[in-house]
Every structure is written in C-alpha cells, then in structure tokens.
Amino acid sequence: MKVGIKILLRHGVKDSPGSAVANALETLGFKGVDDVQIGKYLVVSMKEDTVESRKSVEDMCDKLLANVVIERYFIEWPEKTEIWV
C-alpha cells in the first residue's frame, strides 16, 4: 500500500518561503496569486493495508514526519485515485 502524506504549516504560522515565492510570482507578472504555501510531500510504502498499518502511518506523522505544533498533515489513502501529470 502506498500512502501520500502532505505536510503544511498550520494557519497563522508565518510561511516565509511561501511569501517569497508569492512576491516573486507577482514580480514576474503573474497576477491573482493570493498566497503560496510551501510544504512537504512524502510517499510511504507499507507492506499491507490493514487497520494497524493505517494507525502506524498516523503515528509516524505525529511522532516524526510532522512537527504537529506548527504543521498539519493530510494522509491520502490508496482508495483515492489521483492522476499525475
């Protein structure tokens, strides 16, 4: 089972790299960009898709992958189909 994990800063935490990218986009002439958030995307491969392995992925996020004080995370379970371009 492959699981996608998106990690972003919590609302209210200053995202300096995101602000820099937003400003650069405006300087380059891209209009209408309100905000940019910079984050991390991880793909974790688990041997099995079980209740225990799903709980284990959540524990990984809470204990290591995300700093839950300033970051939030979203887990993309395999039922969700995504098309990569």
C-alpha positions, 0 to 999 in steps of 0.5 A: 500500500502506498500512502501520500502524506502532505505536510503544511504549516498550520494557519497563522504560522508565518510561511516565509518561503511561501511569501517569497515565492508569492512576491516573486510570482507577482514580480514576474507578472503573474497576477491573482496569486493570493498566497503560496504555501510551501510544504512537504510531500512524502510517499510511504510504502507499507507492506499491507493495508490493514487497520494497524498499518493505517494507525502506524502511518498516523503515528509516524506523522505525529511522532516524526514526519510532522512537527504537529505544533506548527504543521498539519498533515493530510494522509491520502489513502490508496482508495483515492485515485489521483492522476499525475501529470 
